[in-house]
Amino acid sequence: MTTQDAAAARAARDDALRALVAQVLERARAAGPDAVAPIVQAGHPALRTAAVPYEGQLAADDLGELLALMHRTMRAAPGVGLAAPQIGLPVALAVVEDPGVEDAEVARVREREPVPFRVLVNPSYTAVDDERVAFYEGCLSVVGYVAVVARPRRVRLTCEDEHGRAVDEVLSGWPARIVQHETDHLRGTLYLDRAETRSLAATDALGAHWASEPAPREAARTLGFDLPASAG
């Protein structure tokens, strides 16, 4: 492919992205100021496609409107993170926000501290060390199920914020897990791809019981799966 061909392909890609965003925003405007976007479910191709890097393809007003829509949608679901592919947009944008939990033991074991609203643009993460911890996760795009996922406890996050400022920081505990989950969405990866399949549970009374444990030790014993040594 020549340089001209590559430039033409990028331009066509960016035009297609802008058209998709315009459709999403137009539907939201028609529904009113408190509108939320439909969240696509497992099986939708947007969830299995690597997102296009965000390189300023959107006008500032459209970007702000899109991020506000994603924020409302995440809160209404409710969830603690939402990636653009979850509303059918294959672009590397995500929003996160976690009010935390009331159960002090769950908060301590999971290192779940409140996370203020923030925007992740083109995020990437790498494990800081070999320590891994395993907890139940759910997903707004896999409604009705939860499963245990072992992930690095500490990660280095690099990205930009919505203003184009560089971000380079180390996160640990639940904030690190949220970032990994949402960044995975931008790579076409669902949490189920990383899950202990024997831990999979419906979000009924029994599944809620397993997921309510600070760490899933009883679930591991009963359902027959292993936990990382650090989680046991």
Buried (B, 14 or more C-beta within 10 A) or exposed (E): EEEEEEEEEEEEEBEEBBEBBEEBBEEBEEEEEEBBBEBBBEEBEBBBEEBBEBEEBBEEEBBEBBBEBBBBBBBEBEBBBBBBBBBBBBBBBBBBBBEEBEEEEBBEBBBBEEBEEBBBBBBBBEBBEEBBBBBBBBBBBBEEBBBBBBBBBBBBBBBBEBEEEEBEEEBBBBBBBBBBBBBBBBBBBBBBEBBBEBBBBEEEEEBEEBBEBBBBEEBBEEBEBEBBEEBE
